[in-house]
Amino acid sequence: MELQHVATWYAAFLAVDWLATVAAFWMEPKEDAGSRGSSFLQRFAYRQVMYWVVVRSVVAAIRGGPVGWGQLERKATVRVAPT
């Protein structure tokens, strides 16, 4: 029952978000029509990716230790063409 309650509110949130997006495109008719169709997918998919990033960040913070960009290994394999 609890999961159904959460899913219902989340669906309502997505619907309101999508309706706001439709209203924004309606008020701006010069906007690219190609982005209209993908707006719902972008809203849903991007939000899920950001949730995953937040979860990974929290887990890394709880574990402690340095977290960085990493380091690229230098291989010196680039060849420059003679000019």
Distance bins in CASP14 RR format, pairs under 12 A and 6 or more apart:
PFRMAT RR
TARGET T0000
AUTHOR 0000-0000-0000
RMODE 2
METHOD distances of the structure
MODEL  1
1 7 0 0 0 0 0 1 0 0 0 0 0
1 8 0 0 0 0 0 1 0 0 0 0 0
2 8 0 0 0 0 0 1 0 0 0 0 0
2 9 0 0 0 0 0 1 0 0 0 0 0
3 9 0 0 0 0 0 1 0 0 0 0 0
3 10 0 0 0 0 0 1 0 0 0 0 0
4 10 0 0 0 0 0 1 0 0 0 0 0
4 11 0 0 0 0 0 1 0 0 0 0 0
5 11 0 0 0 0 0 1 0 0 0 0 0
5 12 0 0 0 0 0 1 0 0 0 0 0
6 12 0 0 0 0 0 1 0 0 0 0 0
6 13 0 0 0 0 0 1 0 0 0 0 0
7 13 0 0 0 0 0 1 0 0 0 0 0
7 14 0 0 0 0 0 1 0 0 0 0 0
8 14 0 0 0 0 0 1 0 0 0 0 0
8 15 0 0 0 0 0 1 0 0 0 0 0
9 15 0 0 0 0 0 1 0 0 0 0 0
9 16 0 0 0 0 0 1 0 0 0 0 0
10 16 0 0 0 0 0 1 0 0 0 0 0
10 17 0 0 0 0 0 1 0 0 0 0 0
10 44 0 0 0 0 0 1 0 0 0 0 0
10 47 0 0 0 0 0 1 0 0 0 0 0
10 48 0 0 0 0 0 1 0 0 0 0 0
10 51 0 0 0 0 0 1 0 0 0 0 0
11 17 0 0 0 0 0 1 0 0 0 0 0
11 18 0 0 0 0 0 1 0 0 0 0 0
11 44 0 0 0 0 0 1 0 0 0 0 0
12 18 0 0 0 0 0 1 0 0 0 0 0
12 19 0 0 0 0 0 1 0 0 0 0 0
13 19 0 0 0 0 0 1 0 0 0 0 0
13 20 0 0 0 0 0 1 0 0 0 0 0
13 43 0 0 0 0 0 1 0 0 0 0 0
13 44 0 0 0 0 0 1 0 0 0 0 0
13 47 0 0 0 0 1 0 0 0 0 0 0
14 20 0 0 0 0 0 1 0 0 0 0 0
14 21 0 0 0 0 0 1 0 0 0 0 0
14 39 0 0 0 0 0 1 0 0 0 0 0
14 40 0 0 0 0 1 0 0 0 0 0 0
14 41 0 0 0 0 0 1 0 0 0 0 0
14 43 1 0 0 1 0 0 0 0 0 0 0
14 44 1 0 0 1 0 0 0 0 0 0 0
14 45 0 0 0 0 0 1 0 0 0 0 0
14 47 0 0 0 0 1 0 0 0 0 0 0
14 48 0 0 0 0 0 1 0 0 0 0 0
15 21 0 0 0 0 0 1 0 0 0 0 0
15 22 0 0 0 0 0 1 0 0 0 0 0
15 40 0 0 0 0 1 0 0 0 0 0 0
15 43 0 0 0 0 0 1 0 0 0 0 0
15 44 0 0 0 0 0 1 0 0 0 0 0
16 22 0 0 0 0 0 1 0 0 0 0 0
16 23 0 0 0 0 0 1 0 0 0 0 0
16 43 0 0 0 0 0 1 0 0 0 0 0
17 23 0 0 0 0 0 1 0 0 0 0 0
17 24 0 0 0 0 0 1 0 0 0 0 0
17 39 0 0 0 0 1 0 0 0 0 0 0
17 40 0 0 0 0 1 0 0 0 0 0 0
17 42 0 0 0 0 0 1 0 0 0 0 0
17 43 1 0 1 0 0 0 0 0 0 0 0
17 44 0 0 0 0 1 0 0 0 0 0 0
17 46 0 0 0 0 0 1 0 0 0 0 0
17 47 0 0 0 0 1 0 0 0 0 0 0
18 24 0 0 0 0 0 1 0 0 0 0 0
18 25 0 0 0 0 0 1 0 0 0 0 0
18 36 0 0 0 0 0 1 0 0 0 0 0
18 37 0 0 0 0 0 1 0 0 0 0 0
18 38 0 0 0 0 0 1 0 0 0 0 0
18 39 1 0 0 1 0 0 0 0 0 0 0
18 40 1 0 1 0 0 0 0 0 0 0 0
18 41 0 0 0 0 0 1 0 0 0 0 0
18 42 0 0 0 0 0 1 0 0 0 0 0
18 43 1 0 0 1 0 0 0 0 0 0 0
18 44 0 0 0 0 1 0 0 0 0 0 0
18 47 0 0 0 0 0 1 0 0 0 0 0
19 25 0 0 0 0 0 1 0 0 0 0 0
19 26 0 0 0 0 0 1 0 0 0 0 0
19 39 0 0 0 0 0 1 0 0 0 0 0
19 40 0 0 0 0 0 1 0 0 0 0 0
19 43 0 0 0 0 0 1 0 0 0 0 0
20 26 0 0 0 0 0 1 0 0 0 0 0
20 27 0 0 0 0 0 1 0 0 0 0 0
20 39 0 0 0 0 0 1 0 0 0 0 0
20 40 0 0 0 0 0 1 0 0 0 0 0
20 43 0 0 0 0 1 0 0 0 0 0 0
21 27 0 0 0 0 0 1 0 0 0 0 0
21 28 0 0 0 0 0 1 0 0 0 0 0
21 31 0 0 0 0 0 1 0 0 0 0 0
21 35 0 0 0 0 1 0 0 0 0 0 0
21 36 0 0 0 0 1 0 0 0 0 0 0
21 37 0 0 0 0 1 0 0 0 0 0 0
21 38 0 0 0 0 0 1 0 0 0 0 0
21 39 1 0 1 0 0 0 0 0 0 0 0
21 40 1 0 0 1 0 0 0 0 0 0 0
21 41 0 0 0 0 0 1 0 0 0 0 0
21 42 0 0 0 0 1 0 0 0 0 0 0
21 43 1 0 0 1 0 0 0 0 0 0 0
21 44 0 0 0 0 0 1 0 0 0 0 0
22 28 0 0 0 0 0 1 0 0 0 0 0
22 31 0 0 0 0 0 1 0 0 0 0 0
22 36 0 0 0 0 1 0 0 0 0 0 0
22 37 0 0 0 0 0 1 0 0 0 0 0
22 39 1 0 0 1 0 0 0 0 0 0 0
22 40 0 0 0 0 1 0 0 0 0 0 0
22 43 0 0 0 0 0 1 0 0 0 0 0
23 36 0 0 0 0 0 1 0 0 0 0 0
23 39 0 0 0 0 0 1 0 0 0 0 0
24 31 0 0 0 0 1 0 0 0 0 0 0
24 35 0 0 0 0 0 1 0 0 0 0 0
24 36 0 0 0 0 0 1 0 0 0 0 0
24 39 0 0 0 0 1 0 0 0 0 0 0
24 43 0 0 0 0 0 1 0 0 0 0 0
25 31 1 0 1 0 0 0 0 0 0 0 0
25 32 0 0 0 0 1 0 0 0 0 0 0
25 33 0 0 0 0 1 0 0 0 0 0 0
25 34 0 0 0 0 0 1 0 0 0 0 0
25 35 0 0 0 0 1 0 0 0 0 0 0
25 36 1 0 1 0 0 0 0 0 0 0 0
25 37 0 0 0 0 1 0 0 0 0 0 0
25 38 0 0 0 0 0 1 0 0 0 0 0
25 39 1 0 0 1 0 0 0 0 0 0 0
25 40 0 0 0 0 0 1 0 0 0 0 0
26 36 0 0 0 0 1 0 0 0 0 0 0
28 35 0 0 0 0 0 1 0 0 0 0 0
28 36 0 0 0 0 0 1 0 0 0 0 0
29 36 0 0 0 0 0 1 0 0 0 0 0
31 37 0 0 0 0 0 1 0 0 0 0 0
31 39 0 0 0 0 0 1 0 0 0 0 0
32 38 0 0 0 0 0 1 0 0 0 0 0
32 39 0 0 0 0 0 1 0 0 0 0 0
33 39 0 0 0 0 0 1 0 0 0 0 0
34 41 0 0 0 0 0 1 0 0 0 0 0
34 42 0 0 0 0 0 1 0 0 0 0 0
35 41 0 0 0 0 0 1 0 0 0 0 0
35 42 0 0 0 0 1 0 0 0 0 0 0
35 43 0 0 0 0 0 1 0 0 0 0 0
36 42 0 0 0 0 0 1 0 0 0 0 0
37 43 0 0 0 0 0 1 0 0 0 0 0
38 44 0 0 0 0 0 1 0 0 0 0 0
38 45 0 0 0 0 1 0 0 0 0 0 0
38 46 0 0 0 0 0 1 0 0 0 0 0
39 45 0 0 0 0 0 1 0 0 0 0 0
39 46 0 0 0 0 0 1 0 0 0 0 0
40 46 0 0 0 0 0 1 0 0 0 0 0
40 47 0 0 0 0 0 1 0 0 0 0 0
41 47 0 0 0 0 0 1 0 0 0 0 0
41 48 0 0 0 0 0 1 0 0 0 0 0
41 49 0 0 0 0 0 1 0 0 0 0 0
42 48 0 0 0 0 0 1 0 0 0 0 0
42 49 0 0 0 0 0 1 0 0 0 0 0
42 50 0 0 0 0 0 1 0 0 0 0 0
43 49 0 0 0 0 0 1 0 0 0 0 0
43 50 0 0 0 0 0 1 0 0 0 0 0
44 50 0 0 0 0 0 1 0 0 0 0 0
44 51 0 0 0 0 0 1 0 0 0 0 0
45 51 0 0 0 0 0 1 0 0 0 0 0
45 52 0 0 0 0 0 1 0 0 0 0 0
46 52 0 0 0 0 0 1 0 0 0 0 0
46 53 0 0 0 0 0 1 0 0 0 0 0
47 53 0 0 0 0 0 1 0 0 0 0 0
47 54 0 0 0 0 0 1 0 0 0 0 0
48 54 0 0 0 0 0 1 0 0 0 0 0
48 55 0 0 0 0 0 1 0 0 0 0 0
49 55 0 0 0 0 0 1 0 0 0 0 0
49 56 0 0 0 0 0 1 0 0 0 0 0
50 56 0 0 0 0 0 1 0 0 0 0 0
50 57 0 0 0 0 0 1 0 0 0 0 0
51 57 0 0 0 0 0 1 0 0 0 0 0
51 58 0 0 0 0 0 1 0 0 0 0 0
52 58 0 0 0 0 0 1 0 0 0 0 0
52 59 0 0 0 0 0 1 0 0 0 0 0
53 59 0 0 0 0 0 1 0 0 0 0 0
53 60 0 0 0 0 0 1 0 0 0 0 0
54 60 0 0 0 0 0 1 0 0 0 0 0
54 61 0 0 0 0 0 1 0 0 0 0 0
55 61 0 0 0 0 0 1 0 0 0 0 0
55 62 0 0 0 0 0 1 0 0 0 0 0
56 62 0 0 0 0 0 1 0 0 0 0 0
56 63 0 0 0 0 0 1 0 0 0 0 0
56 67 0 0 0 0 1 0 0 0 0 0 0
57 63 0 0 0 0 0 1 0 0 0 0 0
57 64 0 0 0 0 0 1 0 0 0 0 0
57 67 0 0 0 0 1 0 0 0 0 0 0
57 68 0 0 0 0 0 1 0 0 0 0 0
58 64 0 0 0 0 0 1 0 0 0 0 0
58 67 0 0 0 0 0 1 0 0 0 0 0
59 65 0 0 0 0 0 1 0 0 0 0 0
59 67 0 0 0 0 0 1 0 0 0 0 0
60 66 0 0 0 0 1 0 0 0 0 0 0
60 67 1 0 1 0 0 0 0 0 0 0 0
60 68 0 0 0 0 1 0 0 0 0 0 0
61 67 1 0 0 1 0 0 0 0 0 0 0
END
